[in-house]
Amino acid sequence: MFKKILIANRGEIALRVIRAAREMGIASVAVHSTADSDAMHVRMADESVCIGPPSSQQSYLSIPAIVAACEITGAEAIHPGYGFLSENAGFVQILEDHGLTFIGPTAEHIRIMGDKITAKDTMKALGVPCVPGSDGGVATLDDAKRIGEEIGYPVIIKATAGGGGKGMKVAQTAKDMERAYQTARAEGKSNFGNDEVYIEKYLTTPRHIEIQVFGDGKGRAVHLGERDCSLQRRHQKVFEEAPGPSITAEERARIGKVCADAVANINYIGAGTIEFLYENGEFYFIEMNTRLQVEHPVTEAIFGVDLVREQIRVAEGLPMSFTQDDLTINGHAIEVRINAEKLPNFAPCPGKITQYHAPGGLGVRMDSALYDGYKIPPYYDSLIGKLIVHGRDRPEAIARLNRALGELIVDGVDTTVPLFHALLQEEDIHSGNYNIHWLEHWLETNLGDA
């Protein structure tokens, strides 16, 4: 059993890991920048180490500083949370070289899934359904035009190293191809240092469905159903729920087994998420995230499991504490991401929290690092909390979300809470009748946001 782990992250996800470690009797080490000296994760951890100035590049992304913090404190393992170094294969390799355990998948698996072309080829070979598109990178505009004609417009051009919506451009017709191709390459180069792109068929009204998988690294793996993350703004998830309102039990069992078998076949270890576009009853692989997801609490709610605890267990070499037969869905859960942003333009809104009150009651969970008097720094992501609700069914979960949003108080800064109040007035939200384009169309009509 690990005696001490270091959390290479900040905010609510750092608190999430600290809590799991404490329940397991494991001491925790928080790292922080000078801007986060008074952060809640620093206060709650058993030890803390300042690793640099506010800039992420000089603190949370500084591998030498994080390794040094492990050596100073005697931490045996590192949990990366999500973001920052969570999917950095080089970081994992360096930890191994220093005799430290990475609480997550191997460097090889992170590397394979980090390149979208390699990931797609790997998944296709493992029997996972993929979107029709190019076989690998597309080197020239002429090749791009030929592929567009072969698979049919519209198509989407994606940077192979892309993420977060960057390096993705849609060509509705052949006339749009040159602009979309050149723009995607330029964005890939500027954001990721890699201008290679590939092309896929662009589905017009898909939902974004992701399958939670978990492996022990020894050829055994399970799936924990799906999450529907279709409500997105500029490719950023806003509202997530499990199970998906459009997925049947038969579809869940079928695609879940495909995903579990795939990760078992490559001896994957820890939590992972296989993401799909879903349209007309068909699933099309888009990427795999080799880490814990922001929206993991909705899966925990409906299955009654602690995914962080399981991550730590398998990193220690212990078996998973459940089998596929143990996993049955109980009710429905929804998560909304609370950001410190000013509507209608979603501009970041850092500042001092003058009053904070978290909602409570049956089936309500608030994951946040806020407290009265906390100053939200301007250097990091604007996510300040995740409100998760669980009910016996979807209508009860929605009613519970509406009640919890009414109890939540975050004064001193603007937040996205009014967005969720407004969304809960929409019949499409109550019926589950939406796709990945729904929210942006709604925002254009109701908030004038593009």
Helices and strands as residue ranges (DSSP letters): E 4-7, H 11-23, E 27-33, G 34-36, H 40-44, E 47-52, G 56-58, H 63-73, E 77-79, H 89-97, E 101-102, H 107-114, H 116-125, H 141-151, E 155-163, E 166-171, G 174-176, H 177-192, E 197-201, E 207-216, E 221-233, E 236-242, H 249-265, E 269-279, E 282-289, H 296-303, H 307-315, G 324-326, E 332-339, E 341-342, E 347-348, E 351-352, E 355-357, E 364-368, E 375-376, E 383-391, H 394-407, E 409-411, H 417-423, H 427-431, H 438-446
